[in-house]
Amino acid sequence: MTKARLLRLSVVLVSIFMILLIIVYWDNVGTAHFYLHTSFSRPHSPGAVAASEDWEALPDVDEFLAKLLSSSLKQNSSIPRKTEQLIVQSSNKPVVSNLEENVRGYDWSTHKDRNSLDQEKLQVERQRTLREFCANSSFTFPTKERSFDDIPNYELNHLIVDDRHGIIYCYVPKVACTNWKRVMIVLSESLLDQGVPYRNPLDIPREHVHNTSTHLTFNKFWRRYGKFSRHLMKIKLKKYTKFLFVRDPFVRLISAFRSKFELENEDFYRRFAIPMLKLYSNHTNLPTSVSEAFGAGLKVSFSDFIQYLLDPRTEKMAPFNEHWRQVYRLCHPCQIDYDFIGKLETLDEDAAYLLQLLKVDRLLRFPPSYRNRTASSWEDNWFAKIPLAWRQQLYKLYEADFVLFGYPKPENLLKD
C-alpha cells in the first residue's frame, strides 16, 4: 500500500516537473531565441570598430542571462526562417473616406523625384546632436538626469522588441507609427492570418496593429521574467539595433488635433473633448455621443486644445495621452542610446536606408507613406489666433523635443 502511494506521488511530482520544464522552455524560446542575422549590433559609421561576436563584459547576472540567450540561439539556429522570403506582392491603397482623406492627407506617390540624402552622414549628425544635448548639463528638462533603472515599468510600453532580427523600435504616435508597427509585426511574426504569419504589412488590419497584445514591449518583461527583467532589457539594449522616428513637435500637435478632434472619434470625444468643451468653452449639458455633438456644431477648437495642454491640472489628473506626449517621455533618448533616428520629414529615404541597414529590405518594403499633409508651413495659420504667451509656454513644454532632435526654434511664432 505504501509503495503504491509512493509510486503515485512520484508520478505526480514528475508530471509537475515536466509541465514546469515545458512552460519555462517555451517562455524562454518565445522571446529569447532571436536571429541576429545582421552583422552588427548597431549601424556603424565609417571607421567604427565592428562589434565582437562575444558578449562584452557584463555583471554576473547579465553574463548568465547573456549565455542563456546565446545557448538558446545555438539550439534554435536550425529552425527554418520562413520570413526570409522576398515579398513580391504589390501593396494596394486602403479605402478611406473623403473626410479622412482631407484630414489625414494621404499621399501615395512614390516620391522618386526626391534627391537621395547622404544617409550615413545624416545619421551621424542626428546622433551627435542628441548625445551632445543629453550630455550638456546646462540644458535641462524633466526626467533627463534619471537612469534607465529609474524609469517606471509602465513608461517602457512604447519599446517594441523583435527578437527574431534583434530590433527594438520606440513608436511615437503621429509619426508613421501605424506602418512601422506593421513592419515589426511582419518581422517578428507576432500575428498570424489563418495560421500563417503576415508577409505584406498593409494586409494587417489597423485594429490589430494597435492592439497592445500584438507586440512584445519592455513593460511586459516584468510579468514574464520578474526580477531578471531589467537585466534582460539591458542586454537587448546593448545588442539589438534601436530606432525611432520623430517629427517637428508643433506639427505633430497639429496632426494629433486634426485626427483626434476633427474626425468623429467616440473615445477621444468622451475622454478629452467633453472636459475641454466644459472647461474652456463653458459648454454644459453636452451630448453623450460624438455624432450628436458634431451634428450640433460642438467641436473642440485648437485654442481649447492648447489651453488643455498648458493647464497644470491636466498632468495632475493623468499623464499626457501618447498622441501629444513629448517624445523624450515616450522613448527616453537620454537613457537609451538609439542607433538610428528617422524623421517624418525624410520618411521615404530614412525608411529605405534603415531596412537596408537591418538587412531586411529583401523581406519587405516600407508601405507607401500616407504622408499627412500637415506641414511646418501651416504653423503660422494654426497658431495665428493663439496668444503669444501661450505659444511661448507651449514651446517650453516641448522644447526638449525641438532641441534633442535638431528642429529649429520657431522664432516667427514666439515673437510679436
N, C-alpha and C positions, 0 to 999 in steps of 0.2 A: 504493500500500500504506500509506504514511504517512498519507495523507488519510483512508483508511478507518479506521485506528486512532484518529485524532483525532476522527472522527465518532462512533465507538463510545464513546470516552472522554467526549465532550460529552454524549451521550445518558445515560450512566451518572450523570454529575455533575448534570445537570438533574433526573433522576429522584430522586436522593438529596435534592436541594434541595427538590423538591416534596413528598416524603414528610415531610421535617423541617418544612416550612411547614404541612402539614396537621396534623401532631402538635401543633405549637405553637398553631395556631389552635383546635383542638378542646380542648386543655388549657386554654387561656385562656377560651374560651366556657363550658367546663364549670363553672367556679367564679366567673368574673368578670362574666358578663353577668347582673346582678341587676336586679330590677324594684322600684325604690323608689317604689311607688305610694302609700305613706303620705306624708303632708305634713310629716313631721318626722323628724329623725334620732334623737329620743328623746321620750318623753312629756313635755309641758311643763306646769308648774304655772302657776297664774294669774299673769299679769304677766310670764311668761318671754318672752324675745325669740325670735321664730321663727327657725329656722336658715336661713342663707343658702343658696341653691341652688348657689353657687360653693363650691369646696373652700377650706377655711381654709388659712392659711399653713402650709406643711409644709417639711421639709428637702428638698433637691434630689431624692434618690432617691424619697422618698414622693410628691413632687409629680409626678414622672414616672409612677409607678405609678398615682397617682390619675387622671391624664389618660388613661392606658391604660384604666383601668376605665370612665371616663366615655365614652371613644370606643367601647368595646365596648357600653356601654349604648345609645348612639345607634344603632349599627349594628343592634342586635337589637330595637329598640323596635317594629318592625313584626311581630315574631313573635307570633301569637295566643296568649293565655294561657288554656289550657284549664282551669286551676284556678279561674278566676273564674266559677264557676257555682254557683248556690245548691244546697246539699246539702239534699235534702228527705227522703231515705230515713230511716226510723227506726232507732235503734240497739237491737239485741237483746242481752239479757243473756247473756254467755258461760256455758257449762255448767261448773260447778265441783263438786267432790266435797263431801260433807258435812263431811269433816275440814278441807278447805281453807276452806270457808265459816266454820267455827268458829274457825279460827286467824287467817285474814286479816280476817274480819269485813266481808264485802261489804255495802254499803248502797246500794240502787238507788232510794231515794226521791229526789224532786226537790227537797226542802228549800225549797219555795216559801213556807213559813210563816216563814222567817227574815226578820228586818228587814234591809233593804238598808243597807249601810255607806256612809259618805261616803268613797268610794274615793280621791278626789283628795287629801283631807287625810290619809288614812291612808298613802298613798304618800309624801307629803312628810315625815311623821313618821318612817316607817321609814328613809327615805334619810338624814334628818337624824341619827338615832341612829347609823347605820352610819358616816357620814362623821365625826361628832364623835369616836367612839372610835378610828377609824383615824388621826385627827389628834392624838389625845391621847397625848403622849409618856410619860405615867405609866402607861398601860395597855399592857402588852407581852405578846407571845406569839410562839412560833417563826415565822419567815418574815415577820413583819409589816413589817420595815423594808426588805426587798429590793424591787428594782424589777421591772417586768414583764419586762425583758430578762434578769433573773437567774432567772426561773422555768424550770426544765428543760423541754424539749420534751415529755417523757413525762407531765408533770403538767398538760398542756393538753388531755388526751384527753377531758375532760368538757364541753368547749365545742363545741356542735353549731352549725353555720352553715347558714342558709338564705339563699342569695344571691338567690333569686327575690323575696323580700319584704324583705330587709335585716334579718334577725333572727339573734340569737345567744342560744342557750339553754344554760345550765350545768345539767346534770342532777345531782340529788342522789338516790341510791338511798333507797328507803323514803319518798319524798315525792312520790307520784303520778308518778314519772318514766316509768313504762311508757306511760301515756296521753299525757304531754307529748311523749315520743319519737314516738308515733303521730301526734300533731298535726304535728310537724316533718316527718315523712315525707310526709304529705299535702300540706303547703305547698310543700316543696322538690321534690316529685315524684321522690324519690330511689329509689322502689321501684315496680315495675310488677306488675300482675296480668294475665296473658295479654296483655301488650303495652300495657296501659292503666294510667295512674297510679291509685293508690288514691284514692277520694273520701271513704270513711267510715273514720275512724280505727279503729273496732272491728273492721273487716274484716281488719286487718293481723294475721297470726299472731304470737303472742308471741315465738316463736323468731326471727322476722325482726326484731322490734323491738329486741332486744338483741344482734343481730349487728353487730359493730363495722364491718363493711364496708358496712352500710346508710347510715351517716351520714358527712357531711363534718365532721371535727373539726380543731381547730387543730393537733394533733400530727401531722396528715398533710400539713401545708403544706410542711414541710422537704423531704420526698421529692419534692414537685411543683415547688416554687419555689426550693429551695436557699437561697442567701444572701439572697434577697429575701423570704423567708417572714415574718420578723418585721416588716418594713415593711408587708407586706400585712395582717398581723394588726392592726397599729396603725391602719391606715386603716379597716378594717372595725369595729374597736372604737370609732373616732371617729364613724363614720357610721351604723352599724347600731343597732337597738334591742336592748338586752341585758337578759335577765331570768333569774331563778332562783326556785325555791320552796324554803322551809325548813320546819323543824318543831322542836318542843321537843326538845332534844338527848337527854334521858334517855328520852323516849317513843320517839324514833327508835331508840335502842338496844334497848328492849324489843321493838319491832316487828321489828327485824333478827333478834334472838334467836328470836322466835317463828316467823318464816318460814323461817329457815335451819337451825334445830336442833330444832324441834318437828315439822316436816314432814320426810318422808324425802327427803333431798337427797344424792345419791351424791357429788357433787363436794365439797360442804361437809363431808360426813362424813369423807372421806379427807384433805382438806387441813387441816381445822381440828378436827373433833370428836375424831379419834383422838389427835392430840397433846394436846388438852385433857384427855381422859379419862386419859391416861397421866401427865401432869404433875400434875394437880390432884385426881384421884380414885384414883390409884395402881392403875389397871387395867393388866393385862398380857394378852398373847395375845388381843387384841381381834379380833372378826370383820372380814373384809375388806369386807363389804358392809353398807350401812345397814339393809337389811331384816332381815338376821340380827341386827344389833345391837339394833334396835328390838324384835325378837321376844324377845330375851334381856333386855329391860328396861334396856339400856345406852344412856343418853341423857346428853348434856351438860346440866348444871344451870346455872341462871342464875348461881349462885355461881362455877362453873367459868369461865363466860364473862367475868365481871367480873375474876377473877384473871388471865385471859389478857390482858385489855386493860391491866391495871396492871403486868403483868410486863415489866420493862425488856428482857428477852430477845426479846420479841415484835417490837418495832420494829427490833432489831438483825438479826433474821432477814430481815424484809421489811416494807415499809410496811403500815399497816393496810389491810385489804380495804375496798373502796369502800363497802360497806354499813354500816360503822361508822367510816369515816374522817371526821374533822371537816370541816365544810362549808368552813371557811377554807382547808383544804388542797386541797379539790376545786375550788373556784371562785374563790379569790384575791380576796375582796371589797375588800381594801385596795389592790390593784393594778389592779383593773378597776372602772370607775365604772358600776355597774348602774343601769339606768333604771327597772326595776320589780322589787320584792321581794314575792313572793307567799308566803303561808303555808298549810300544810295545814289549819290550824285554821279558815281562812276560804276554803277552796279554791273552792267554788262561786262566791262573789261575786268573788273575785280573778280567777278564770279568765275569767268573763264580761266583766269590765271590761278585762282585758288584750287579749282578742280584739277588743274594740271599739276600743281604742287602736291596735292593729295594723291595723285596718280589714280584718280577715279574718273577721269574725263572720258575713258572708254566705256564706262559703265552707264553713264547718264549725262544729260545736258541740263544746265540750269534752265528752268521753264522760261518761256518768253516773259519779259519783265512787264507785269501790269504796273506800269510806272504811273504813280499818282501825279497828276499834273500840277499839284500844289508846288509851286517853285518859290525860290527866295525872292524873285521879283514881285511876288504877291504880298510880301510882308507889309509894304507901305500901305496898301489898301486895307488889309485886315486890321492893322493897328492904328489906322488914321483916327478912329473915334475913341481910342483907348488913351486916357490921360497920361501925360509924360511921367508922372510919379509912379504910376502903375507899371509902365514899361520898364522903368529903371529897377523897380523891385523885382519884376519878373526876370530881368537879366541876372540879377544877383542870385535868384533862385536856381537858375540854370547855368550860371557862369562856369562851373566846373566842367560841364559837358562841352561848352564852347572852347574852353582853353585846352583841355586834355586831348581833344580830337582835332585841334587845329582849325576850328571855324572862326572866321574873323568877327570881331565885336561889331554888332550892327549900329554903328555910330549914328546913322541917319535916324534911327528910332529912339535914340537916347538923349538927343539934344533938341532944343527948341527950333 
